[in-house]
Amino acid sequence: MLDEPDLAPGLGWYLDAFAELASCRSLAMSAIGPIPWTALDSYARRHGIAGEAFETFVLLIAALDAAWLAHIEERRS
């Protein structure tokens, strides 16, 4: 099992949100797309995330998504 990094208190829910939002990806041929902005917006509205908190949410989820997609691409190579 991989060693999991320690997260600062209060950041675990970003990982939970990322896991839930991962099901919203588009799949075309053998390509995996990023989590769409519309899914982030919908999730945020549903969970009452607005204003600066929304901007932070989008930034962090997009960063997690980019890292995950890079990892998947690296494994495919």
mmCIF file of the N, C-alpha and C atoms, coordinates in Angstrom:
data_MODEL
# 
_entry.id   MODEL 
# 
loop_
_atom_site.group_PDB 
_atom_site.id 
_atom_site.type_symbol 
_atom_site.label_atom_id 
_atom_site.label_alt_id 
_atom_site.label_comp_id 
_atom_site.label_asym_id 
_atom_site.label_entity_id 
_atom_site.label_seq_id 
_atom_site.pdbx_PDB_ins_code 
_atom_site.Cartn_x 
_atom_site.Cartn_y 
_atom_site.Cartn_z 
_atom_site.occupancy 
_atom_site.B_iso_or_equiv 
_atom_site.pdbx_formal_charge 
_atom_site.auth_seq_id 
_atom_site.auth_comp_id 
_atom_site.auth_asym_id 
_atom_site.auth_atom_id 
_atom_site.pdbx_PDB_model_num 
ATOM 1   N N  . MET A 1 1  ? 0.842   -1.182 0.000   1.00 0.00 ? 1  MET A N  1 
ATOM 2   C CA . MET A 1 1  ? 0.000   0.000  0.000   1.00 0.00 ? 1  MET A CA 1 
ATOM 3   C C  . MET A 1 1  ? 0.885   1.242  0.000   1.00 0.00 ? 1  MET A C  1 
ATOM 4   N N  . LEU A 1 2  ? 0.455   2.250  -0.723  1.00 0.00 ? 2  LEU A N  1 
ATOM 5   C CA . LEU A 1 2  ? 1.210   3.492  -0.789  1.00 0.00 ? 2  LEU A CA 1 
ATOM 6   C C  . LEU A 1 2  ? 1.119   4.253  0.522   1.00 0.00 ? 2  LEU A C  1 
ATOM 7   N N  . ASP A 1 3  ? 2.204   4.958  0.839   1.00 0.00 ? 3  ASP A N  1 
ATOM 8   C CA . ASP A 1 3  ? 2.171   5.824  2.017   1.00 0.00 ? 3  ASP A CA 1 
ATOM 9   C C  . ASP A 1 3  ? 1.309   7.031  1.690   1.00 0.00 ? 3  ASP A C  1 
ATOM 10  N N  . GLU A 1 4  ? 0.343   7.287  2.524   1.00 0.00 ? 4  GLU A N  1 
ATOM 11  C CA . GLU A 1 4  ? -0.536  8.430  2.308   1.00 0.00 ? 4  GLU A CA 1 
ATOM 12  C C  . GLU A 1 4  ? 0.036   9.646  3.027   1.00 0.00 ? 4  GLU A C  1 
ATOM 13  N N  . PRO A 1 5  ? 0.036   10.800 2.360   1.00 0.00 ? 5  PRO A N  1 
ATOM 14  C CA . PRO A 1 5  ? 0.548   12.002 3.019   1.00 0.00 ? 5  PRO A CA 1 
ATOM 15  C C  . PRO A 1 5  ? -0.412  12.470 4.110   1.00 0.00 ? 5  PRO A C  1 
ATOM 16  N N  . ASP A 1 6  ? 0.161   13.132 5.098   1.00 0.00 ? 6  ASP A N  1 
ATOM 17  C CA . ASP A 1 6  ? -0.678  13.742 6.125   1.00 0.00 ? 6  ASP A CA 1 
ATOM 18  C C  . ASP A 1 6  ? -1.278  15.020 5.551   1.00 0.00 ? 6  ASP A C  1 
ATOM 19  N N  . LEU A 1 7  ? -2.569  15.192 5.757   1.00 0.00 ? 7  LEU A N  1 
ATOM 20  C CA . LEU A 1 7  ? -3.250  16.400 5.291   1.00 0.00 ? 7  LEU A CA 1 
ATOM 21  C C  . LEU A 1 7  ? -3.483  17.333 6.461   1.00 0.00 ? 7  LEU A C  1 
ATOM 22  N N  . ALA A 1 8  ? -3.409  18.611 6.175   1.00 0.00 ? 8  ALA A N  1 
ATOM 23  C CA . ALA A 1 8  ? -3.739  19.598 7.196   1.00 0.00 ? 8  ALA A CA 1 
ATOM 24  C C  . ALA A 1 8  ? -5.212  19.435 7.561   1.00 0.00 ? 8  ALA A C  1 
ATOM 25  N N  . PRO A 1 9  ? -5.562  19.705 8.807   1.00 0.00 ? 9  PRO A N  1 
ATOM 26  C CA . PRO A 1 9  ? -6.966  19.584 9.211   1.00 0.00 ? 9  PRO A CA 1 
ATOM 27  C C  . PRO A 1 9  ? -7.881  20.397 8.299   1.00 0.00 ? 9  PRO A C  1 
ATOM 28  N N  . GLY A 1 10 ? -9.001  19.802 7.939   1.00 0.00 ? 10 GLY A N  1 
ATOM 29  C CA . GLY A 1 10 ? -9.985  20.483 7.111   1.00 0.00 ? 10 GLY A CA 1 
ATOM 30  C C  . GLY A 1 10 ? -9.807  20.304 5.616   1.00 0.00 ? 10 GLY A C  1 
ATOM 31  N N  . LEU A 1 11 ? -8.732  19.644 5.188   1.00 0.00 ? 11 LEU A N  1 
ATOM 32  C CA . LEU A 1 11 ? -8.504  19.476 3.753   1.00 0.00 ? 11 LEU A CA 1 
ATOM 33  C C  . LEU A 1 11 ? -9.003  18.140 3.212   1.00 0.00 ? 11 LEU A C  1 
ATOM 34  N N  . GLY A 1 12 ? -9.330  17.209 4.085   1.00 0.00 ? 12 GLY A N  1 
ATOM 35  C CA . GLY A 1 12 ? -9.788  15.891 3.645   1.00 0.00 ? 12 GLY A CA 1 
ATOM 36  C C  . GLY A 1 12 ? -11.030 15.944 2.778   1.00 0.00 ? 12 GLY A C  1 
ATOM 37  N N  . TRP A 1 13 ? -11.893 16.917 3.014   1.00 0.00 ? 13 TRP A N  1 
ATOM 38  C CA . TRP A 1 13 ? -13.126 16.974 2.227   1.00 0.00 ? 13 TRP A CA 1 
ATOM 39  C C  . TRP A 1 13 ? -12.848 17.309 0.769   1.00 0.00 ? 13 TRP A C  1 
ATOM 40  N N  . TYR A 1 14 ? -11.711 17.968 0.478   1.00 0.00 ? 14 TYR A N  1 
ATOM 41  C CA . TYR A 1 14 ? -11.348 18.205 -0.927  1.00 0.00 ? 14 TYR A CA 1 
ATOM 42  C C  . TYR A 1 14 ? -11.099 16.875 -1.639  1.00 0.00 ? 14 TYR A C  1 
ATOM 43  N N  . LEU A 1 15 ? -10.435 15.950 -0.949  1.00 0.00 ? 15 LEU A N  1 
ATOM 44  C CA . LEU A 1 15 ? -10.211 14.625 -1.541  1.00 0.00 ? 15 LEU A CA 1 
ATOM 45  C C  . LEU A 1 15 ? -11.523 13.886 -1.728  1.00 0.00 ? 15 LEU A C  1 
ATOM 46  N N  . ASP A 1 16 ? -12.421 14.017 -0.769  1.00 0.00 ? 16 ASP A N  1 
ATOM 47  C CA . ASP A 1 16 ? -13.742 13.389 -0.906  1.00 0.00 ? 16 ASP A CA 1 
ATOM 48  C C  . ASP A 1 16 ? -14.488 13.979 -2.104  1.00 0.00 ? 16 ASP A C  1 
ATOM 49  N N  . ALA A 1 17 ? -14.443 15.295 -2.243  1.00 0.00 ? 17 ALA A N  1 
ATOM 50  C CA . ALA A 1 17 ? -15.107 15.955 -3.374  1.00 0.00 ? 17 ALA A CA 1 
ATOM 51  C C  . ALA A 1 17 ? -14.472 15.509 -4.684  1.00 0.00 ? 17 ALA A C  1 
ATOM 52  N N  . PHE A 1 18 ? -13.144 15.442 -4.714  1.00 0.00 ? 18 PHE A N  1 
ATOM 53  C CA . PHE A 1 18 ? -12.441 15.001 -5.920  1.00 0.00 ? 18 PHE A CA 1 
ATOM 54  C C  . PHE A 1 18 ? -12.872 13.589 -6.308  1.00 0.00 ? 18 PHE A C  1 
ATOM 55  N N  . ALA A 1 19 ? -12.977 12.708 -5.336  1.00 0.00 ? 19 ALA A N  1 
ATOM 56  C CA . ALA A 1 19 ? -13.397 11.328 -5.616  1.00 0.00 ? 19 ALA A CA 1 
ATOM 57  C C  . ALA A 1 19 ? -14.815 11.295 -6.184  1.00 0.00 ? 19 ALA A C  1 
ATOM 58  N N  . GLU A 1 20 ? -15.706 12.092 -5.619  1.00 0.00 ? 20 GLU A N  1 
ATOM 59  C CA . GLU A 1 20 ? -17.084 12.137 -6.127  1.00 0.00 ? 20 GLU A CA 1 
ATOM 60  C C  . GLU A 1 20 ? -17.144 12.738 -7.529  1.00 0.00 ? 20 GLU A C  1 
ATOM 61  N N  . LEU A 1 21 ? -16.390 13.787 -7.752  1.00 0.00 ? 21 LEU A N  1 
ATOM 62  C CA . LEU A 1 21 ? -16.422 14.484 -9.038  1.00 0.00 ? 21 LEU A CA 1 
ATOM 63  C C  . LEU A 1 21 ? -15.740 13.700 -10.161 1.00 0.00 ? 21 LEU A C  1 
ATOM 64  N N  . ALA A 1 22 ? -14.886 12.767 -9.812  1.00 0.00 ? 22 ALA A N  1 
ATOM 65  C CA . ALA A 1 22 ? -14.178 11.979 -10.827 1.00 0.00 ? 22 ALA A CA 1 
ATOM 66  C C  . ALA A 1 22 ? -15.143 11.215 -11.729 1.00 0.00 ? 22 ALA A C  1 
ATOM 67  N N  . SER A 1 23 ? -16.328 10.923 -11.237 1.00 0.00 ? 23 SER A N  1 
ATOM 68  C CA . SER A 1 23 ? -17.308 10.190 -12.050 1.00 0.00 ? 23 SER A CA 1 
ATOM 69  C C  . SER A 1 23 ? -17.915 11.067 -13.148 1.00 0.00 ? 23 SER A C  1 
ATOM 70  N N  . CYS A 1 24 ? -17.630 12.355 -13.128 1.00 0.00 ? 24 CYS A N  1 
ATOM 71  C CA . CYS A 1 24 ? -18.194 13.286 -14.116 1.00 0.00 ? 24 CYS A CA 1 
ATOM 72  C C  . CYS A 1 24 ? -17.305 13.457 -15.345 1.00 0.00 ? 24 CYS A C  1 
ATOM 73  N N  . ARG A 1 25 ? -16.172 12.787 -15.367 1.00 0.00 ? 25 ARG A N  1 
ATOM 74  C CA . ARG A 1 25 ? -15.235 12.916 -16.491 1.00 0.00 ? 25 ARG A CA 1 
ATOM 75  C C  . ARG A 1 25 ? -15.845 12.431 -17.787 1.00 0.00 ? 25 ARG A C  1 
ATOM 76  N N  . SER A 1 26 ? -15.400 13.029 -18.883 1.00 0.00 ? 26 SER A N  1 
ATOM 77  C CA . SER A 1 26 ? -15.788 12.509 -20.191 1.00 0.00 ? 26 SER A CA 1 
ATOM 78  C C  . SER A 1 26 ? -14.744 11.477 -20.614 1.00 0.00 ? 26 SER A C  1 
ATOM 79  N N  . LEU A 1 27 ? -15.214 10.461 -21.290 1.00 0.00 ? 27 LEU A N  1 
ATOM 80  C CA . LEU A 1 27 ? -14.331 9.425  -21.819 1.00 0.00 ? 27 LEU A CA 1 
ATOM 81  C C  . LEU A 1 27 ? -14.566 9.344  -23.317 1.00 0.00 ? 27 LEU A C  1 
ATOM 82  N N  . ALA A 1 28 ? -13.500 9.503  -24.084 1.00 0.00 ? 28 ALA A N  1 
ATOM 83  C CA . ALA A 1 28 ? -13.609 9.422  -25.540 1.00 0.00 ? 28 ALA A CA 1 
ATOM 84  C C  . ALA A 1 28 ? -12.482 8.545  -26.059 1.00 0.00 ? 28 ALA A C  1 
ATOM 85  N N  . MET A 1 29 ? -12.865 7.516  -26.780 1.00 0.00 ? 29 MET A N  1 
ATOM 86  C CA . MET A 1 29 ? -11.889 6.539  -27.266 1.00 0.00 ? 29 MET A CA 1 
ATOM 87  C C  . MET A 1 29 ? -11.133 6.016  -26.039 1.00 0.00 ? 29 MET A C  1 
ATOM 88  N N  . SER A 1 30 ? -9.830  6.250  -25.970 1.00 0.00 ? 30 SER A N  1 
ATOM 89  C CA . SER A 1 30 ? -9.086  5.806  -24.794 1.00 0.00 ? 30 SER A CA 1 
ATOM 90  C C  . SER A 1 30 ? -8.610  6.991  -23.961 1.00 0.00 ? 30 SER A C  1 
ATOM 91  N N  . ALA A 1 31 ? -9.137  8.174  -24.250 1.00 0.00 ? 31 ALA A N  1 
ATOM 92  C CA . ALA A 1 31 ? -8.725  9.378  -23.529 1.00 0.00 ? 31 ALA A CA 1 
ATOM 93  C C  . ALA A 1 31 ? -9.662  9.664  -22.359 1.00 0.00 ? 31 ALA A C  1 
ATOM 94  N N  . ILE A 1 32 ? -9.067  10.047 -21.258 1.00 0.00 ? 32 ILE A N  1 
ATOM 95  C CA . ILE A 1 32 ? -9.829  10.436 -20.073 1.00 0.00 ? 32 ILE A CA 1 
ATOM 96  C C  . ILE A 1 32 ? -9.764  11.954 -19.978 1.00 0.00 ? 32 ILE A C  1 
ATOM 97  N N  . GLY A 1 33 ? -10.918 12.588 -19.936 1.00 0.00 ? 33 GLY A N  1 
ATOM 98  C CA . GLY A 1 33 ? -10.966 14.043 -19.874 1.00 0.00 ? 33 GLY A CA 1 
ATOM 99  C C  . GLY A 1 33 ? -10.906 14.561 -18.449 1.00 0.00 ? 33 GLY A C  1 
ATOM 100 N N  . PRO A 1 34 ? -10.673 15.849 -18.310 1.00 0.00 ? 34 PRO A N  1 
ATOM 101 C CA . PRO A 1 34 ? -10.672 16.462 -16.982 1.00 0.00 ? 34 PRO A CA 1 
ATOM 102 C C  . PRO A 1 34 ? -12.091 16.559 -16.420 1.00 0.00 ? 34 PRO A C  1 
ATOM 103 N N  . ILE A 1 35 ? -12.182 16.798 -15.146 1.00 0.00 ? 35 ILE A N  1 
ATOM 104 C CA . ILE A 1 35 ? -13.484 17.038 -14.522 1.00 0.00 ? 35 ILE A CA 1 
ATOM 105 C C  . ILE A 1 35 ? -14.000 18.364 -15.081 1.00 0.00 ? 35 ILE A C  1 
ATOM 106 N N  . PRO A 1 36 ? -15.196 18.378 -15.649 1.00 0.00 ? 36 PRO A N  1 
ATOM 107 C CA . PRO A 1 36 ? -15.700 19.619 -16.247 1.00 0.00 ? 36 PRO A CA 1 
ATOM 108 C C  . PRO A 1 36 ? -16.020 20.698 -15.202 1.00 0.00 ? 36 PRO A C  1 
ATOM 109 N N  . TRP A 1 37 ? -15.833 21.948 -15.611 1.00 0.00 ? 37 TRP A N  1 
ATOM 110 C CA . TRP A 1 37 ? -16.132 23.073 -14.734 1.00 0.00 ? 37 TRP A CA 1 
ATOM 111 C C  . TRP A 1 37 ? -17.590 23.038 -14.293 1.00 0.00 ? 37 TRP A C  1 
ATOM 112 N N  . THR A 1 38 ? -18.482 22.623 -15.177 1.00 0.00 ? 38 THR A N  1 
ATOM 113 C CA . THR A 1 38 ? -19.903 22.576 -14.831 1.00 0.00 ? 38 THR A CA 1 
ATOM 114 C C  . THR A 1 38 ? -20.159 21.620 -13.669 1.00 0.00 ? 38 THR A C  1 
ATOM 115 N N  . ALA A 1 39 ? -19.388 20.541 -13.590 1.00 0.00 ? 39 ALA A N  1 
ATOM 116 C CA . ALA A 1 39 ? -19.529 19.606 -12.469 1.00 0.00 ? 39 ALA A CA 1 
ATOM 117 C C  . ALA A 1 39 ? -19.047 20.254 -11.174 1.00 0.00 ? 39 ALA A C  1 
ATOM 118 N N  . LEU A 1 40 ? -17.954 21.003 -11.263 1.00 0.00 ? 40 LEU A N  1 
ATOM 119 C CA . LEU A 1 40 ? -17.450 21.717 -10.081 1.00 0.00 ? 40 LEU A CA 1 
ATOM 120 C C  . LEU A 1 40 ? -18.477 22.735 -9.598  1.00 0.00 ? 40 LEU A C  1 
ATOM 121 N N  . ASP A 1 41 ? -19.055 23.471 -10.539 1.00 0.00 ? 41 ASP A N  1 
ATOM 122 C CA . ASP A 1 41 ? -20.053 24.483 -10.207 1.00 0.00 ? 41 ASP A CA 1 
ATOM 123 C C  . ASP A 1 41 ? -21.276 23.846 -9.553  1.00 0.00 ? 41 ASP A C  1 
ATOM 124 N N  . SER A 1 42 ? -21.736 22.760 -10.121 1.00 0.00 ? 42 SER A N  1 
ATOM 125 C CA . SER A 1 42 ? -22.912 22.058 -9.590  1.00 0.00 ? 42 SER A CA 1 
ATOM 126 C C  . SER A 1 42 ? -22.652 21.540 -8.173  1.00 0.00 ? 42 SER A C  1 
ATOM 127 N N  . TYR A 1 43 ? -21.489 20.927 -7.993  1.00 0.00 ? 43 TYR A N  1 
ATOM 128 C CA . TYR A 1 43 ? -21.118 20.385 -6.686  1.00 0.00 ? 43 TYR A CA 1 
ATOM 129 C C  . TYR A 1 43 ? -21.059 21.518 -5.656  1.00 0.00 ? 43 TYR A C  1 
ATOM 130 N N  . ALA A 1 44 ? -20.424 22.616 -6.048  1.00 0.00 ? 44 ALA A N  1 
ATOM 131 C CA . ALA A 1 44 ? -20.285 23.750 -5.139  1.00 0.00 ? 44 ALA A CA 1 
ATOM 132 C C  . ALA A 1 44 ? -21.643 24.329 -4.752  1.00 0.00 ? 44 ALA A C  1 
ATOM 133 N N  . ARG A 1 45 ? -22.529 24.484 -5.715  1.00 0.00 ? 45 ARG A N  1 
ATOM 134 C CA . ARG A 1 45 ? -23.867 25.005 -5.411  1.00 0.00 ? 45 ARG A CA 1 
ATOM 135 C C  . ARG A 1 45 ? -24.594 24.081 -4.441  1.00 0.00 ? 45 ARG A C  1 
ATOM 136 N N  . ARG A 1 46 ? -24.500 22.798 -4.689  1.00 0.00 ? 46 ARG A N  1 
ATOM 137 C CA . ARG A 1 46 ? -25.186 21.809 -3.848  1.00 0.00 ? 46 ARG A CA 1 
ATOM 138 C C  . ARG A 1 46 ? -24.672 21.835 -2.411  1.00 0.00 ? 46 ARG A C  1 
ATOM 139 N N  . HIS A 1 47 ? -23.378 22.139 -2.266  1.00 0.00 ? 47 HIS A N  1 
ATOM 140 C CA . HIS A 1 47 ? -22.755 22.109 -0.942  1.00 0.00 ? 47 HIS A CA 1 
ATOM 141 C C  . HIS A 1 47 ? -22.534 23.499 -0.347  1.00 0.00 ? 47 HIS A C  1 
ATOM 142 N N  . GLY A 1 48 ? -23.123 24.514 -0.960  1.00 0.00 ? 48 GLY A N  1 
ATOM 143 C CA . GLY A 1 48 ? -23.060 25.865 -0.402  1.00 0.00 ? 48 GLY A CA 1 
ATOM 144 C C  . GLY A 1 48 ? -21.685 26.507 -0.443  1.00 0.00 ? 48 GLY A C  1 
ATOM 145 N N  . ILE A 1 49 ? -20.898 26.167 -1.446  1.00 0.00 ? 49 ILE A N  1 
ATOM 146 C CA . ILE A 1 49 ? -19.561 26.746 -1.592  1.00 0.00 ? 49 ILE A CA 1 
ATOM 147 C C  . ILE A 1 49 ? -19.682 27.921 -2.560  1.00 0.00 ? 49 ILE A C  1 
ATOM 148 N N  . ALA A 1 50 ? -19.367 29.120 -2.091  1.00 0.00 ? 50 ALA A N  1 
ATOM 149 C CA . ALA A 1 50 ? -19.534 30.317 -2.926  1.00 0.00 ? 50 ALA A CA 1 
ATOM 150 C C  . ALA A 1 50 ? -18.404 31.306 -2.672  1.00 0.00 ? 50 ALA A C  1 
ATOM 151 N N  . GLY A 1 51 ? -18.338 32.313 -3.524  1.00 0.00 ? 51 GLY A N  1 
ATOM 152 C CA . GLY A 1 51 ? -17.370 33.391 -3.354  1.00 0.00 ? 51 GLY A CA 1 
ATOM 153 C C  . GLY A 1 51 ? -15.934 32.912 -3.415  1.00 0.00 ? 51 GLY A C  1 
ATOM 154 N N  . GLU A 1 52 ? -15.128 33.422 -2.501  1.00 0.00 ? 52 GLU A N  1 
ATOM 155 C CA . GLU A 1 52 ? -13.710 33.067 -2.464  1.00 0.00 ? 52 GLU A CA 1 
ATOM 156 C C  . GLU A 1 52 ? -13.516 31.578 -2.188  1.00 0.00 ? 52 GLU A C  1 
ATOM 157 N N  . ALA A 1 53 ? -14.398 30.990 -1.393  1.00 0.00 ? 53 ALA A N  1 
ATOM 158 C CA . ALA A 1 53 ? -14.313 29.550 -1.114  1.00 0.00 ? 53 ALA A CA 1 
ATOM 159 C C  . ALA A 1 53 ? -14.495 28.746 -2.402  1.00 0.00 ? 53 ALA A C  1 
ATOM 160 N N  . PHE A 1 54 ? -15.360 29.242 -3.305  1.00 0.00 ? 54 PHE A N  1 
ATOM 161 C CA . PHE A 1 54 ? -15.554 28.567 -4.591  1.00 0.00 ? 54 PHE A CA 1 
ATOM 162 C C  . PHE A 1 54 ? -14.286 28.651 -5.431  1.00 0.00 ? 54 PHE A C  1 
ATOM 163 N N  . GLU A 1 55 ? -13.663 29.823 -5.468  1.00 0.00 ? 55 GLU A N  1 
ATOM 164 C CA . GLU A 1 55 ? -12.426 29.990 -6.243  1.00 0.00 ? 55 GLU A CA 1 
ATOM 165 C C  . GLU A 1 55 ? -11.339 29.046 -5.726  1.00 0.00 ? 55 GLU A C  1 
ATOM 166 N N  . THR A 1 56 ? -11.219 28.931 -4.414  1.00 0.00 ? 56 THR A N  1 
ATOM 167 C CA . THR A 1 56 ? -10.250 28.014 -3.816  1.00 0.00 ? 56 THR A CA 1 
ATOM 168 C C  . THR A 1 56 ? -10.594 26.575 -4.152  1.00 0.00 ? 56 THR A C  1 
ATOM 169 N N  . PHE A 1 57 ? -11.871 26.237 -4.058  1.00 0.00 ? 57 PHE A N  1 
ATOM 170 C CA . PHE A 1 57 ? -12.347 24.892 -4.386  1.00 0.00 ? 57 PHE A CA 1 
ATOM 171 C C  . PHE A 1 57 ? -11.970 24.516 -5.817  1.00 0.00 ? 57 PHE A C  1 
ATOM 172 N N  . VAL A 1 58 ? -12.269 25.393 -6.770  1.00 0.00 ? 58 VAL A N  1 
ATOM 173 C CA . VAL A 1 58 ? -11.965 25.122 -8.181  1.00 0.00 ? 58 VAL A CA 1 
ATOM 174 C C  . VAL A 1 58 ? -10.457 24.968 -8.371  1.00 0.00 ? 58 VAL A C  1 
ATOM 175 N N  . LEU A 1 59 ? -9.684  25.846 -7.768  1.00 0.00 ? 59 LEU A N  1 
ATOM 176 C CA . LEU A 1 59 ? -8.229  25.803 -7.896  1.00 0.00 ? 59 LEU A CA 1 
ATOM 177 C C  . LEU A 1 59 ? -7.663  24.482 -7.374  1.00 0.00 ? 59 LEU A C  1 
ATOM 178 N N  . LEU A 1 60 ? -8.095  24.070 -6.190  1.00 0.00 ? 60 LEU A N  1 
ATOM 179 C CA . LEU A 1 60 ? -7.561  22.844 -5.590  1.00 0.00 ? 60 LEU A CA 1 
ATOM 180 C C  . LEU A 1 60 ? -8.024  21.588 -6.315  1.00 0.00 ? 60 LEU A C  1 
ATOM 181 N N  . ILE A 1 61 ? -9.288  21.530 -6.687  1.00 0.00 ? 61 ILE A N  1 
ATOM 182 C CA . ILE A 1 61 ? -9.785  20.348 -7.405  1.00 0.00 ? 61 ILE A CA 1 
ATOM 183 C C  . ILE A 1 61 ? -9.120  20.258 -8.777  1.00 0.00 ? 61 ILE A C  1 
ATOM 184 N N  . ALA A 1 62 ? -8.947  21.382 -9.454  1.00 0.00 ? 62 ALA A N  1 
ATOM 185 C CA . ALA A 1 62 ? -8.276  21.381 -10.761 1.00 0.00 ? 62 ALA A CA 1 
ATOM 186 C C  . ALA A 1 62 ? -6.825  20.919 -10.628 1.00 0.00 ? 62 ALA A C  1 
ATOM 187 N N  . ALA A 1 63 ? -6.148  21.327 -9.557  1.00 0.00 ? 63 ALA A N  1 
ATOM 188 C CA . ALA A 1 63 ? -4.765  20.892 -9.332  1.00 0.00 ? 63 ALA A CA 1 
ATOM 189 C C  . ALA A 1 63 ? -4.702  19.391 -9.057  1.00 0.00 ? 63 ALA A C  1 
ATOM 190 N N  . LEU A 1 64 ? -5.615  18.897 -8.223  1.00 0.00 ? 64 LEU A N  1 
ATOM 191 C CA . LEU A 1 64 ? -5.687  17.449 -7.973  1.00 0.00 ? 64 LEU A CA 1 
ATOM 192 C C  . LEU A 1 64 ? -5.960  16.699 -9.268  1.00 0.00 ? 64 LEU A C  1 
ATOM 193 N N  . ASP A 1 65 ? -6.873  17.227 -10.054 1.00 0.00 ? 65 ASP A N  1 
ATOM 194 C CA . ASP A 1 65 ? -7.253  16.587 -11.304 1.00 0.00 ? 65 ASP A CA 1 
ATOM 195 C C  . ASP A 1 65 ? -6.073  16.540 -12.276 1.00 0.00 ? 65 ASP A C  1 
ATOM 196 N N  . ALA A 1 66 ? -5.358  17.638 -12.409 1.00 0.00 ? 66 ALA A N  1 
ATOM 197 C CA . ALA A 1 66 ? -4.203  17.683 -13.312 1.00 0.00 ? 66 ALA A CA 1 
ATOM 198 C C  . ALA A 1 66 ? -3.133  16.685 -12.876 1.00 0.00 ? 66 ALA A C  1 
ATOM 199 N N  . ALA A 1 67 ? -2.890  16.598 -11.573 1.00 0.00 ? 67 ALA A N  1 
ATOM 200 C CA . ALA A 1 67 ? -1.900  15.638 -11.064 1.00 0.00 ? 67 ALA A CA 1 
ATOM 201 C C  . ALA A 1 67 ? -2.354  14.209 -11.323 1.00 0.00 ? 67 ALA A C  1 
ATOM 202 N N  . TRP A 1 68 ? -3.632  13.942 -11.119 1.00 0.00 ? 68 TRP A N  1 
ATOM 203 C CA . TRP A 1 68 ? -4.163  12.591 -11.344 1.00 0.00 ? 68 TRP A CA 1 
ATOM 204 C C  . TRP A 1 68 ? -4.071  12.221 -12.818 1.00 0.00 ? 68 TRP A C  1 
ATOM 205 N N  . LEU A 1 69 ? -4.460  13.138 -13.705 1.00 0.00 ? 69 LEU A N  1 
ATOM 206 C CA . LEU A 1 69 ? -4.388  12.872 -15.144 1.00 0.00 ? 69 LEU A CA 1 
ATOM 207 C C  . LEU A 1 69 ? -2.942  12.648 -15.591 1.00 0.00 ? 69 LEU A C  1 
ATOM 208 N N  . ALA A 1 70 ? -1.997  13.413 -15.053 1.00 0.00 ? 70 ALA A N  1 
ATOM 209 C CA . ALA A 1 70 ? -0.579  13.228 -15.384 1.00 0.00 ? 70 ALA A CA 1 
ATOM 210 C C  . ALA A 1 70 ? -0.097  11.857 -14.916 1.00 0.00 ? 70 ALA A C  1 
ATOM 211 N N  . HIS A 1 71 ? -0.536  11.447 -13.741 1.00 0.00 ? 71 HIS A N  1 
ATOM 212 C CA . HIS A 1 71 ? -0.172  10.128 -13.209 1.00 0.00 ? 71 HIS A CA 1 
ATOM 213 C C  . HIS A 1 71 ? -0.706  9.018  -14.109 1.00 0.00 ? 71 HIS A C  1 
ATOM 214 N N  . ILE A 1 72 ? -1.945  9.138  -14.534 1.00 0.00 ? 72 ILE A N  1 
ATOM 215 C CA . ILE A 1 72 ? -2.553  8.137  -15.420 1.00 0.00 ? 72 ILE A CA 1 
ATOM 216 C C  . ILE A 1 72 ? -1.807  8.093  -16.748 1.00 0.00 ? 72 ILE A C  1 
ATOM 217 N N  . GLU A 1 73 ? -1.483  9.253  -17.297 1.00 0.00 ? 73 GLU A N  1 
ATOM 218 C CA . GLU A 1 73 ? -0.756  9.313  -18.569 1.00 0.00 ? 73 GLU A CA 1 
ATOM 219 C C  . GLU A 1 73 ? 0.625   8.672  -18.434 1.00 0.00 ? 73 GLU A C  1 
ATOM 220 N N  . GLU A 1 74 ? 1.287   8.932  -17.317 1.00 0.00 ? 74 GLU A N  1 
ATOM 221 C CA . GLU A 1 74 ? 2.611   8.348  -17.070 1.00 0.00 ? 74 GLU A CA 1 
ATOM 222 C C  . GLU A 1 74 ? 2.527   6.823  -16.993 1.00 0.00 ? 74 GLU A C  1 
ATOM 223 N N  . ARG A 1 75 ? 1.503   6.314  -16.359 1.00 0.00 ? 75 ARG A N  1 
ATOM 224 C CA . ARG A 1 75 ? 1.327   4.860  -16.245 1.00 0.00 ? 75 ARG A CA 1 
ATOM 225 C C  . ARG A 1 75 ? 1.044   4.226  -17.600 1.00 0.00 ? 75 ARG A C  1 
ATOM 226 N N  . ARG A 1 76 ? 0.400   4.965  -18.490 1.00 0.00 ? 76 ARG A N  1 
ATOM 227 C CA . ARG A 1 76 ? 0.079   4.440  -19.824 1.00 0.00 ? 76 ARG A CA 1 
ATOM 228 C C  . ARG A 1 76 ? 1.305   4.394  -20.736 1.00 0.00 ? 76 ARG A C  1 
ATOM 229 N N  . SER A 1 77 ? 2.288   5.243  -20.464 1.00 0.00 ? 77 SER A N  1 
ATOM 230 C CA . SER A 1 77 ? 3.478   5.327  -21.334 1.00 0.00 ? 77 SER A CA 1 
ATOM 231 C C  . SER A 1 77 ? 4.432   4.178  -21.105 1.00 0.00 ? 77 SER A C  1 
# 
